[in-house]
Amino acid sequence: MNNSVLLALIVLMALPPGAFATGAKEGVASGKITIGLALPGSQFPFASMKSDLDATATRLGVKIVSVDAQDDSNKQAAAIQSLVTQKVNGILISPMTDDTLVPSLEAAAKAGIPVATVGRRANTNAVLVHVGADNEEGGRAAARYVVDTLKGKGTMIELEGPPSESVAADRKQGFDAVMAQNPGIKILVSQAADFDRAKATAVMASLMQKYPKFDAVFGADDEMIIGAIDAMSAAGVDPATKVTVGYGATADAIAYIKAGKLGATIDQYPGKQASLALEYLVDYIKNKTPPPQKSVFLVPNKASAAP
């Protein structure tokens, strides 16, 4: 037994009895299609995914067995193994990372259980389909908003997500590509704040001391741009005087836009991503119809700016 499997089994044994939803075996035994759902947590965007998935499952007449990985990749790996043991008909997952879930997903596929990923990819060809947002295009949309609002001239601060996450890398790549075509706007600094509001607040507070004169801030997700705005407000800088754009269209971001604190955000439609992935998965289980492509990407909406 290799170390990764042993670790997953240890984690599975350590989980409390209620860690996994019940009813999967009953659903499979009754002939009803049962889909195992393994999301990293219950926060945004996964809450939006879960809400839309429940509605889509009802429409399709399938059963969802949901597992909350509690932001722990080992627990998510253990959850996948549990779902395989329960013999669900398919698995829908947003992997915690690109690589750590690969052995578990490949084991599921080897057991004859099709797997669809949503939002975040996994570095394996064993997945039936991946449905996500075109994060590079989302980054480009955010950059175009900055360029248009600054009219091609100014300075800015960029807050990145974790470099190890593909969505963060894609958003940065798209954003930086547009900025490279607009030399009138100088990126003073680009620093990771790990999709975390508190960390972004601390990072932005530090960066403002080094770079007190800036015109714009891009946060590669809404938690980071909100953290940056909070840091500005705490330092006596009116965020309404800066060009600010985030990514995600979270409820908090929309509230900040309405309050005049945030300029814009990018909507990646997480609920639509998840629903489409479920439709592909169920169609394959019922009819053996393969998805139209191995990877399907929704185009994020343009930045929704405050009036």
C-alpha positions in Angstrom: 0.0 0.0 0.0 1.5 3.4 -1.0 1.8 6.3 1.4 -1.0 8.4 -0.2 -3.5 5.6 0.0 -2.5 4.8 3.6 -2.8 8.4 4.6 -6.2 8.7 3.0 -7.4 5.6 4.9 -6.1 7.0 8.2 -7.9 10.2 7.6 -11.1 8.3 6.7 -10.9 6.3 9.9 -10.4 9.5 11.9 -13.4 11.3 10.5 -16.5 11.5 12.7 -19.5 9.2 11.8 -21.5 12.1 10.3 -18.7 13.3 8.0 -20.3 11.6 5.0 -24.0 12.0 4.0 -26.0 8.8 4.2 -28.4 7.3 1.7 -26.0 6.6 -1.2 -26.3 2.8 -1.0 -30.1 3.1 -0.8 -30.2 5.3 -3.9 -28.0 3.0 -5.9 -29.9 -0.1 -4.8 -33.2 1.5 -5.8 -31.9 2.1 -9.3 -31.9 5.9 -9.0 -28.8 7.5 -10.3 -26.7 8.7 -7.3 -23.9 11.3 -7.8 -21.3 11.8 -5.1 -20.5 15.5 -4.7 -17.1 16.5 -3.0 -16.7 20.2 -2.6 -13.8 21.8 -0.7 -16.2 23.6 1.7 -19.5 25.5 2.1 -18.2 29.0 1.4 -18.4 30.9 -1.8 -18.3 29.8 -4.6 -19.1 26.3 -3.4 -22.4 27.4 -1.8 -23.5 28.7 -5.2 -22.5 25.5 -6.8 -24.4 23.4 -4.3 -27.5 25.5 -4.6 -27.7 25.2 -8.4 -26.7 21.5 -8.3 -29.6 20.7 -6.0 -32.0 22.3 -8.4 -30.5 20.6 -11.4 -30.5 17.2 -9.6 -34.2 17.6 -8.9 -34.9 18.5 -12.5 -32.8 15.5 -13.8 -34.3 13.1 -11.2 -31.0 12.1 -9.6 -29.8 11.9 -6.1 -26.9 14.0 -4.7 -24.7 12.6 -1.8 -22.7 15.6 -0.7 -19.4 15.6 1.3 -17.8 18.8 2.8 -14.1 18.4 2.7 -13.7 21.1 5.3 -10.8 22.7 3.2 -8.6 19.6 3.7 -7.3 17.7 0.7 -6.7 14.6 2.7 -10.4 14.6 3.8 -11.4 15.2 0.2 -9.3 12.2 -0.9 -10.9 10.1 1.8 -14.3 11.2 0.7 -13.7 10.1 -2.8 -12.6 6.6 -1.6 -15.8 6.4 0.6 -18.0 7.3 -2.4 -16.2 4.7 -4.5 -16.9 2.1 -1.7 -20.6 3.2 -1.7 -20.7 2.5 -5.4 -22.2 5.8 -6.5 -22.9 6.1 -10.2 -20.7 9.2 -10.7 -18.6 11.7 -8.9 -18.6 15.5 -9.2 -15.7 17.3 -7.5 -14.0 20.6 -7.3 -10.5 19.5 -6.4 -8.6 21.2 -3.6 -5.4 21.2 -5.7 -4.4 20.1 -9.1 -2.3 17.2 -8.0 -3.2 15.7 -4.6 -6.5 14.3 -5.6 -5.2 12.6 -8.8 -4.7 9.1 -7.2 -8.2 9.1 -5.8 -9.8 10.3 -9.0 -7.9 7.7 -11.0 -9.0 5.0 -8.6 -12.6 6.0 -9.1 -12.3 6.0 -12.8 -10.6 2.5 -12.7 -13.6 1.3 -10.6 -15.9 2.4 -13.5 -17.2 5.5 -11.9 -17.1 8.5 -14.2 -15.7 11.7 -12.7 -16.4 15.3 -13.6 -14.4 18.3 -12.2 -15.8 21.7 -11.8 -14.1 25.1 -11.2 -10.7 23.6 -10.5 -8.9 21.1 -12.7 -7.0 17.9 -11.7 -3.9 16.9 -13.6 -5.2 13.6 -15.0 -6.8 12.3 -18.1 -9.0 10.0 -16.1 -11.7 12.7 -15.7 -14.7 12.5 -18.0 -15.0 16.2 -18.3 -13.9 19.5 -16.7 -16.3 22.4 -16.6 -14.9 25.8 -15.5 -14.6 29.4 -16.2 -12.1 30.8 -18.7 -10.0 32.4 -16.0 -7.5 33.9 -18.5 -10.4 35.7 -20.2 -11.7 36.8 -16.7 -8.2 38.3 -16.0 -8.2 40.0 -19.3 -11.7 41.5 -18.6 -10.5 42.8 -15.3 -7.4 44.4 -16.9 -9.5 46.0 -19.7 -11.7 47.6 -17.0 -8.6 49.1 -15.3 -7.2 50.3 -18.7 -10.5 51.9 -19.7 -11.1 53.5 -16.4 -7.6 54.9 -16.1 -7.7 55.9 -19.8 -4.5 54.1 -20.3 -2.3 56.0 -17.8 -1.5 55.4 -14.1 0.0 53.0 -11.6 -1.4 50.0 -9.9 -1.0 47.2 -7.3 -1.9 43.6 -8.2 -2.8 41.0 -5.6 -2.4 37.4 -6.8 -3.9 34.1 -5.6 -1.8 31.1 -4.5 0.7 30.4 -7.3 0.1 26.6 -6.9 -3.6 27.0 -7.9 -4.3 26.9 -11.7 -7.2 29.4 -11.4 -4.9 32.0 -9.8 -2.2 31.4 -12.4 -4.7 31.7 -15.3 -6.2 35.0 -13.9 -2.8 36.5 -13.5 -1.7 35.4 -17.0 -4.7 37.0 -18.6 -4.5 40.2 -16.6 -0.8 40.6 -17.2 -1.1 40.0 -20.9 -3.5 42.9 -21.3 -1.4 45.2 -19.1 1.7 44.3 -21.1 -0.1 45.8 -24.1 -0.7 49.1 -22.2 2.7 50.4 -21.1 1.1 53.7 -20.0 -0.1 51.8 -16.8 2.7 50.6 -14.6 2.2 47.6 -12.2 4.1 48.8 -9.1 4.1 45.4 -7.5 2.4 42.0 -7.8 2.2 40.0 -4.6 0.3 36.9 -3.5 -2.4 37.3 -0.8 -3.8 33.7 -1.2 -7.5 34.4 -1.8 -7.7 35.4 1.9 -9.3 38.6 3.1 -7.3 39.0 6.3 -4.0 38.3 4.5 -4.9 40.8 1.7 -5.6 43.5 4.3 -2.2 43.0 5.9 -0.4 42.8 2.5 -2.1 45.9 1.2 -1.3 47.8 4.4 2.3 47.0 3.9 2.4 47.7 0.2 0.8 51.2 0.7 3.7 52.1 2.9 6.1 51.2 0.1 4.0 52.5 -2.7 1.9 55.3 -1.3 1.0 56.7 -4.8 -1.1 54.3 -6.8 -4.2 54.7 -8.9 -5.7 51.2 -9.1 -5.8 47.8 -7.4 -6.7 44.4 -8.9 -7.5 41.5 -6.5 -7.6 38.1 -8.3 -10.6 37.3 -6.1 -13.2 39.3 -4.2 -11.9 38.4 -0.8 -8.5 39.9 -1.7 -9.9 43.1 -3.2 -12.3 43.6 -0.2 -9.3 43.1 2.1 -7.4 45.7 0.1 -10.3 48.1 0.3 -10.5 47.6 4.1 -6.8 48.4 4.4 -7.3 51.6 2.4 -10.2 52.7 4.6 -8.2 52.0 7.7 -5.3 54.1 6.4 -7.6 57.0 5.6 -7.5 56.4 1.9 -11.0 56.7 0.3 -11.3 53.6 -2.0 -13.8 55.5 -4.1 -10.8 57.6 -5.4 -9.1 54.5 -6.7 -9.9 52.1 -9.5 -10.6 48.7 -7.9 -11.7 45.4 -9.4 -12.1 41.9 -8.0 -13.1 38.5 -9.2 -16.1 36.3 -8.2 -19.1 38.6 -7.9 -19.7 37.5 -4.3 -22.5 38.9 -2.2 -20.0 41.0 -0.2 -18.4 42.4 -3.4 -21.8 43.4 -4.8 -22.6 45.1 -1.5 -19.2 47.0 -1.7 -20.1 48.1 -5.2 -23.5 49.3 -4.1 -21.8 51.2 -1.3 -19.4 52.9 -3.7 -16.4 51.2 -2.2 -15.6 48.8 -5.0 -15.5 49.6 -8.7 -16.1 46.3 -10.3 -16.0 42.5 -10.1 -15.9 39.6 -12.6 -18.7 37.0 -12.6 -17.5 33.4 -13.3 -21.0 31.8 -12.9 -20.0 29.0 -10.5 -23.6 27.6 -10.3 -23.8 27.3 -14.0 -20.4 25.6 -14.2 -21.6 23.0 -11.6 -25.0 22.4 -13.3 -23.5 21.9 -16.7 -20.9 19.4 -15.3 -23.8 17.5 -13.6 -25.8 17.4 -16.9 -22.8 16.0 -18.8 -22.2 13.4 -16.1 -25.8 12.2 -15.9 -26.1 12.1 -19.7 -23.0 9.9 -19.9 -24.3 7.6 -17.1 -27.7 7.2 -18.7 -26.9 7.2 -22.4 -23.1 6.8 -22.7 -23.1 10.1 -24.5 -19.6 11.7 -24.1 -19.4 15.5 -23.5 -18.7 17.6 -26.5 -15.2 18.4 -25.3 -12.9 17.2 -22.6 -12.8 20.7 -21.1 -15.7 23.1 -21.3 -15.2 26.8 -20.3 -17.8 29.4 -19.6 -16.8 33.0 -20.5 -16.8 35.2 -17.4 -18.9 38.3 -17.6 -17.4 41.7 -18.1 -16.6 43.6 -14.9 -19.9 44.9 -13.4 -19.0 48.4 -12.5 -20.8 50.6 -10.0 -23.0 53.3 -11.6 
